[in-house]
Amino acid sequence: MSVIGKALETPAMVSAQLRNGSQQDSVVLVRDRTAYVVNSERTMIVRVSLDDAFPAEIRWRSADWEDGARSVETSGDTTVFRSSQTGAARTKTCPAPQVRFNEVDDAWDRVSSAVEGLSGFILVGSVLRSNLDESLSHVEFWNQDGQLCIKQRDLYGGTLIELDLSLMANDGAQLDIDRIAVRTKDFLGLFLIDGIGQQPTFRFGEHSTLVEGTTFQALLGNCIYDAMYSVGEIPSGRQEPEERPGEQGADSEAEGP
């Protein structure tokens, strides 16, 4: 089924902001009135609600998006963009991502339902971006006497950054777990997405974190430095290599996040 490209500009914008702001490639999956943007390492999903309904699934990679496309169509393993540029009809044909909408939709429902009832913390993007070090790989969230504390560590050099967030109004919310971490580029990259905004609410679970923005939502896979959890074990659509040293999926210690 061919659709008007303009109706898909919002999820395309999200994938472009991830690509430009935090150097992350992603895939976009659309069906009905929902679009998912999933980063290539499967540690982040952004969920976008659409005004138009698309009964047939549409899939593309962020690098393949065609600005100005008047129609987009996915058929089997191929996505076609059609546009008119400088008086010529242009057709761009690309391999479609192998991960499917229903796989990500199922993972979203399962993971988000496990964390949506947890305490919520409003975090201010401008404050965090000014105080966190983008060169450090992870951001830790600690339960310190029931209050949220943020730390970054340089595991090799010994540098430690700690942030006191007591000035952020969170109405006495208490962290439900002792400690989790997320990747710095996932965490800070969220604040570059227009629909997340600068004061989203974070709900920290054991394996995943739910982020509720102004118009979009996101899920982050948690990690403890060498143990990284992909969100809901989303299939990659390609043959996976042998498990990398020090890295594991979400189901290696428990049954999914």
N, C-alpha and C positions, 0 to 999 in steps of 0.2 A: 504494500500500500504506500502510495506517495503522499507526503504531507508538506504543508507550507513550512519552509525553513524558519521563518520569523517566529513562529510559535515555540520553537526550540531554542531561541536565543538565550533564555535564562539559564538552563543547565549548561549550555555551551560557555556562557560567561563564567559560571562557577569553575568549570574545568580549566578555563584560560587563566583565572585568577590563581588557582593552585599551581599551574604550570609556570606562570610568570613570577608569582610571589614567593613560592617555596620550592621551585624547581622539581615539582612532582608531576609525572605523567599520570593520566587517569583514563578510565573508560566511562562512557555515559550510556545508561540503559533507560529506556522510556517505554511505558505502557499505561494505558488508561490516562489518569490525571496525575501520575507520579513519575518523577525522574530520579534516578540514583547516580551520583558521581562517586566512583570508587577509585582510590589511588592504586598505583601499580603494585604496591607492596601489601595491599589489602589491610592496612592498619587504620584506614579512615573511610567512612561512607558519609556523604552529604545527601540528605533527602529533600527534594524540591517538589512542592505542589504546583501543578500546572492549571491554567484556566481552560485549556482545550483538552479534549479526550482523544487518545490515540489507541484504538482497539488492537492494532497490530504492533508488535514489539519493534523498536528501533534501537540500534546499537552502533556506537562509533568510538574510536580512540580520540583523545583530546588533540593529538597532533594532526589528525586527519580532517578536523572540522573546516568547512569551507565558508568563510565569511561571505555574506550576501547570497547564500544558497536560497533558491526559491522553493526547492523541494528536497526532501531526504527520504530515502527508501531503503529498508533492509530486507533482503530476500536470501534466506539460507545463510551462507557464510560471507555474504557480500553486502556492503552498504554503498549506495550511489547518491552523490550530491549533484544537483543540477542547478546551474545558474546562467545568467546572461551577462557577459562582460565585454565591453568595447564592441558591441554590435554582433558578437558571436555567441552561439549557444554552447556552453561548456558543460561537460559531463566528467565527473571525477569518481572513479570506482576504487574502493578500498576493501581490504579484508575486514570483516566485522569481528569484534571481540567474541571469543568463544564462550565467555561467561554469560549466563542468561539472566533476564530480569527476575524470573521466579526464584532463582537461587538466592539472589541478593534480597529480594522481598521477604522470603522465608527467614533468612538470617536476621534481617532487621526486626521483624516481628518477635522472633524468639529472644534476641538479645535485649532489645529496648524494653520489653515487658518485664525483664528481670531487674532492671535498674530504675524504671520510671517512678517508682514509689520511694526512692531513697532521698535523703536530704539534698536540697539544692543550694549551690553557692554561686552568687553573682560575682563574676570576675571582670575587671575593667581592662580591656585590651591595651589601651594607651599606657597604663601603668606597667603592665607586664612586659610589653615590648620595650619599654625604656629601661627596665631593670634586669631582664634576663639576657643571658649570653647565648646568641644564636650558634656559636661555635661549639657549645657543649651539647652532647647528643640527647640528653634526657632532662625532663623536669619531674621532680619527685613531689608528691603530695603526702604530707604526714598528718597523723592524728596526734596533736600535741595538747593533752588535757582536754580533748574534745573539740579543739579548735583547729582550723585548717592552717597548715604551715607549708610553704613552698621552699624547696631547696634544689640547687644544682651542684653537681660534683664533677670535678675533673679526676677521674679514677687514677690517672697516671701522674699528674702533677700535684695533686692534693688540694687544689683550690676548691673552696666551698662558698656558694652564694646562698644566703637565706633571706626570705622576704616575710616581713610581718604584715599580714593582711587584715589586722584588726580595724583599720580605718575603713575597710569596705563593709557596707551595711549588709549583713546577712541574717539579721533577726535571730541571732543565737543558734543558727544551724550548726550541727555537729557532724563531723566526718564519720561515716558508718564503718570504715575499715581502718586498719592501722597504717598501711602504707601502700601506695601504688605509684607508678610512674608512667608517663607517656613520652613519645618522641618529641623533642623540641620543635622540629619543623612541622609536625602535625599540629601541635598545640598553637604555636604562633601563626601558622598558616591559616588557621580558622578565622583569625581576626582580620584577614585580608579579604574575606568573602563578604560581599555587601549584605546578603540576606542573613548572616550570622550577627552582624552588628558588633558594637564595642562593649556591650554589657550582657553577654549571654549567661544562662544558668547552666552550671555543670553538676551532674549527678554521678558520683564516683562509685562504681561497683568493683567487684574483685577482679574481673577480667576485662571489663569494658566500661567506658564512660559515655554517658548521654549528654549531649550539648543542645540546649534549646535556645535558638536565636530569635531574632525579630520576625523573620518569615521562614527560615529554614531550620532544619534539625541536622545533627551529625552524631555519629558514633565513632569513638576512638578505641582502638585496641590497646589495652594497658600492657605494660611490660615492667620487668625489674632488671633493667640493663641487659643482661645476656639472655633473658627469657622474654621473647616478644610474642604477643598474642594477636593473630589476625582476627578480624571481627567476624565471629560466627563461622569461622572456617569456610569462607567463601572459596569455591573452586577457582583456580587460576585459569582454567581452560587450556592448559598446556601441561606437558609432562614435567613433574616436579623433580628436581635433583635430589640426591640423597640428603638427609637432614644435615644442615650445616652445624659445625661445632658450636655448642653453647646456645643454639636457638631451637625453639620448640613451638608447636602449635597449641591452640587453646585447649585441645582435648587430650593433651599428654598427661595432665595431672588431674583433670576433672572432666566431666561430660559437658563440654561447651561452656561459654561464658554466660 
